[in-house]
């Protein structure tokens, strides 16, 4: 009997496209904010690769709001400093005293008194259980802050970007570098450190595209494999999510050339979502326009690949909405000796969310340890372990083929 899983693993390891796709998307195209020209170029590249692999392709257009930055000025005692406003920051000219909150937590916010001041939140160990940006911002607003600044945790003048929400914030919100935050601390100790800032931006509507490629099986039951291809505007997003793009393209390439294609029990759909960074907008639009409308009513599984490899990371996977599938994957992973940590939990903050909410079983592969340079200009391909990325893609392919051929879904 032919070892289909072994064939898939071998094909992924022998492919040169995994690294080439990552490098082209990140180095040649670069940052890919949803609705931008560079995002459209990335979508065209992905569509071309899917067609090269023999898939039937089409695009799914959706409209969404974006925030365009017009002016950002940030001064400390009249000294101009670099800063980045968070997406949809309130436009305002603001001056005031700064209140520095070290290592923010629920308890430290309860003890702090910063009403009428600009709150500067120092680095928090968010990825290890601390507060995230949205929670800190909410606490800042509730406590009466007139502005919010998040200090980067990364040394070397690095600025981080991201969002607070999908509409204008109640108070101006921006990020500064670690060094700028420390400068503000030192100036305050000397009785100085007045902050003046000016943020101006506008809300605009833009069009983005989900890129879709299909391989048809014997039934209408559809297994979806997805990854988002958009980024923020300041960096090429190699880890987030060039790795996921490379993984899903690798799966499409491998399965399209595999002998199992002739006897696929399920149809396979590969979707590259835009608008994930703005609030998983592309997958939300897809779920409404395709699943809720009945265009693709028989989605039996959604596999999501978001941030699939970095150097030194811990590879993990989650499942939801199917205990039999979870148990089967656990047994399969153990039998194959794959280096992967399994977790049974609902997806959070990824494109799998809108499928899980519709009671569709989901599987997701990612690195459980997100790097500090994510959402910065330094999320570049040199941070990615190509062997590790191929291994993640091979594991993803093996699990996908096993689920399909064993008819677990």
N, C-alpha and C positions, 0 to 999 in steps of 0.2 A: 504494500500500500504506500502511495506517495506521501511523504511528509510535507504537507502544505505549509505547516507552521515553520518548519526548517527552511523551506524555500523562501518564504517571506522574509525571515530573519537574514538569510544569506543575501537576498536581493537588496535589502536596505543597506547592509554593510558594504556591499560592492558599489553602490550608487555614489556618483560624484555630485549629484544634484543637491543633496542635503546641505552641504557647505556652500555650494555655488548659489543656491537660492537665498540663503541667509546673507551672504556677502553682497549680492546684487540689491536685494531689498534694502539693506541697511547702508551700504556704502555708496551705491550709485543713485538710489532714490532718496534715502535719508529719512528725515522725520515725515510722518504721514498723518497729520491732523485730519479728523473726519471733515469731509466737505472741501478739502483743499485740492489743488492741482496735483500735488505729489501723492495724495491718497488715490486719486483717479489713475495716476501712472502706475502705482503699485497694484491696483485692481486689474488694470489692463495686462500687466506682467503675469499676475496669477492666472487670469483667464487664458492667456496664451499658453502657459505651461500645462494647464488642465487639458486644453485642446491638443497639445503636443502629446500628452499621455493617452489620448483617445477618448476622453470624456465628452459627453454632450453638455454644453455650458449655456448659461444665461445669467443675466444680472437682475437684481431686485433693487429697484430705486425706492428710497424713502426720504422724506423731508424731516428736518430737525433743527432746533435752535442752536446757534453757536454764539460765542462771545468774542468780539474782536477788540483787542487792546489798541488804544490810541495814544495814551500818555501814561507813563509811569515815572514819577520823580520821588526820590527818597533822600531825605537830608538828616544828618545828625549835627546839630549846632552849625548849620549852614554848609557842612561838608557833604558833597554828593556821594552817595553810595549805591551799589548795585542791588537790585531787588526784583522779584517777579511777582506780579499780582496773581492770585488764584483765579481760576476761570469763574466768570460771573461775579467778580468782586464789585461791590458798590462803588460807583464813581463819586469821588468826593475830594476836596482839598481839606486837609486835616493837620492840626498842630496840637501837641499835647505832651504830657509827661508819660514816661514809659514805666510800666510795672512789670518786673521780671519774675516769672514763675518757673522755678527750677523743677525739672523732672515732673511734669504735670501728672496728677492722679486725681481720682475722685475726692480723696481726703484733702489734698493740697488746695484744690479749688474751693472746698468748703471753708478752709481757714483763711484764704486770701481775700483781700479787700482792694479792688481795682476799679470801682465805679468811677466813670468820668476819665479813665486813663486808657492808654494804648497798651494792650497786653502783649508781652513778648514771651512766648512759650519756648523754653529751652528744649534740647533733644530729649525725647522720651523713648523708652524701649518698647515701642508699639508692637514690633514684630515678635516680641517675647512676652506679650500680655499687657502692655501699657495702653494708654489712651491713644486713639487715632485722631486724625486731624478734625474730622467732622464733630466728634464728641467734644474736643477741646474748644472748637469754635462755638458750639452750642452753649457750653459753660461760660465762655467769654461774654456772649450776648446776654445770657441770663444774669450774669454778675454786673452788667452795666458798663462793660468796656466800650470805648468809642472806636477802637480799631484793634485788629488782630495781626500779629506777626509770628510766623513759625520759623524758628532758627534751625538751619540744617544740622544734621549730625555728622556730616562728612567734612573732613579737613581739606583745605586747599581752595577756598573760595567757591565751592560748589553751590549752585542754586538748584533747588528742587521745585517742581511744578505739580499741578494736580487741580482738583476741584473741591469745592465745599458742597455744592449742590447743582441743580439744573436750572436755577433761576437766581436773580440778583440777591446777594447776601445783604443782611441787615446792616452790617458795618464793613468798612474797607478791610480787605484781607490780603496779605502778601507773605512771601517767604524771603528770608535773607540768609546769607552764608553763615557758617559757624563763626568765622572770624569777625564778621560785622556784629553778630550778637555779643561776642565777647568784648568788642570795642565799646558797645553800648553799656555793658556791665561796668567796665573800667571807668568810663566817663561819668556814670552815675555816682560811683564811689567818690569822685572828685567834685561832686555837686553840679555836674553838667549833664549833658545827654538829652537835650530837648529834641523831639522828633517832629519833623514836618514831612508830610507826604501828599502826593497828588496822584490820583488814579482816575483815568477816564477810559471808558470802553462802551461798546454798544452791542445790543442783541441783534443778530441777523439770522435769517433762515437760509439753510443750505441744503443741497442734495447730496446724499451719499449712496453707495451701492454695496450690497452684499453680492459676492461672487459665488456662483453655484455650479457645481459639476456633478454629473450623474453617471453611475454605472448600473445598468438594469439587471435584475435577477429574475427568478421564476415567479415571484409574487410582488404584490403592491406594497407589502410591508417594507418600510424604509428605515434604514439605520443611518443616522446623521453623524458625521464627524466634522467638528467645527473648531475654528480658531479666529481670533480677531486680528486684523492687520493694521488698524489705526494706532497712532501714538499721540503723545503731546507734541508741542511744536519745537521743543528745544533739543531733542536728541533722536538718534536713529532707532532706538527701541530694539536692540538686539535680543536681550533677554525677554523683554516685554514689548512685542511678542513675536520677534523674528524667529525665535525658537519654535513657537507654536505653528507659525506659518510653514516653516521647514518640515515640521513633523507631519502636518496634514498633507502637504504636497508630496512628501515621501510615501505616505500611505497610499495616496491616489496613484502615484507612479508605479509602486510595487504591485498593488492588487490588479491594476489595469493590465499588467504583463504576466500575471500569475495564471496557472492552469485552473485555479478555482473559479475564475471568471466565467467559465463555461457552465458551471453548475451552482451559481450563487442562489441560495434559497431566498435571500432578501435583496432588495435594491439598495444601493449605497449612494448616499448624497454627501458631498463634501462642500461645506459652506465656509466662506471667509467673510466674517462680519466686520462692518465698520461701526463707528460710534460707540465702541465698548468703553473707552476711556471717559466718555461724556455721561455714562450711566447705562451701559449695556443696551443702547438704543437700537442697534442693528438687529440683534436677536429678538428684541421686543417687537419690532416692526415685522420681522419674519414670522414670528409665532402668530401674530394677529392676521397677517395677510395670507399665510399658507395653511396653518393648522386650524385656527378658529374658523376660517372661511371654508374649509373643507377641500382645499386644493391638494393638500397632502395629509389626509386624516389619519393614516396608518403609520405613524412614527412609533416604532417599537423600542428605540434606544437612541439617546443622544450622547455622543462621546466628545468631550471638550478638552482642548489642549491649549493651556495658557501658561507660558513660562516653563518650558519643559526641560531646560538644563542650564546650569552654570557650573563654574569650576568649584568643586568642593561642596556642592549642595546635597541635600537629602531628597531623593526621589520619592514622591508619594502619590497616592491615588485615592479618590473618594468615589463612593457609589451612593445612590439614593433610589427610593421607590421600588426596590426589588431585593428582598433578602435572599431568594434563591440565586439570583445573579451574583450578589455580593459573595455568598458562600462559594459559588463555583469559581469565581475569579481568585479568591483566597487560596483555594485548593490548587488551582492551575498555576498560580504564581509560585507557590511552594514546591510543586512538583517539578517546575522548570528551573528553580533556583534563582529566580529574578530578584535583583536588588531593588525592592520597592516596599514602601510602608503603606499598608492598606488602612482606610478609614471609612466607617459607615456614617455618613452625615449629609445633610442637604448642602447643595452648592451655595456659595455666598460670593456676590460681587463678580460673577463670571457669566458668560453667555449661556451656561447650562441652566441658570435660574429660571428663565421663562419656559423652559421645557419641563423642569421639575415641578413648577407650579401647576402644570397641566397634567400631572400624575404620570408623566413619561419617565421611565427608568433612565438614570443618567450615570455616566462614568466619566471621571476627569483625571487627567494625568498632569502633574505639575511638580515644581520644586517646592518643598515645604519651607525652605529657608530662603526668603527673598533677600536679594542683595541691597546694601544701603544706597547704591548708585542708581537704583530703579527710579524712573521719572526724572533723570538728569541728563545732561549732555554727554555723560560718560558711560551710558549704557550702549557699549560698542561691541562689535563681533569678537574682539580680542579677549573679552571676558567669558566667552562661551567655549566650553570644552567640546570640540567637535566629536570626539569619540564618545563622550557622554551623551551628546545630542543624538548621535546615531543609535546608541544603546537605548535611549528613551523611545526613539521612533520604532526600533525593533521590538521592544516590549509592547508598545502600543499596537503594533501590527499583529503580533502574536496573540494578544488578548482579543483583538477585534476578530481575527480569523477564527479563533477558537469559539467565541460566542456565536458566530454565524454558522459555522459548520456543525457545531454541537446542538444547534437550534435551541439555545438557552433563552433566547429572546423572542 
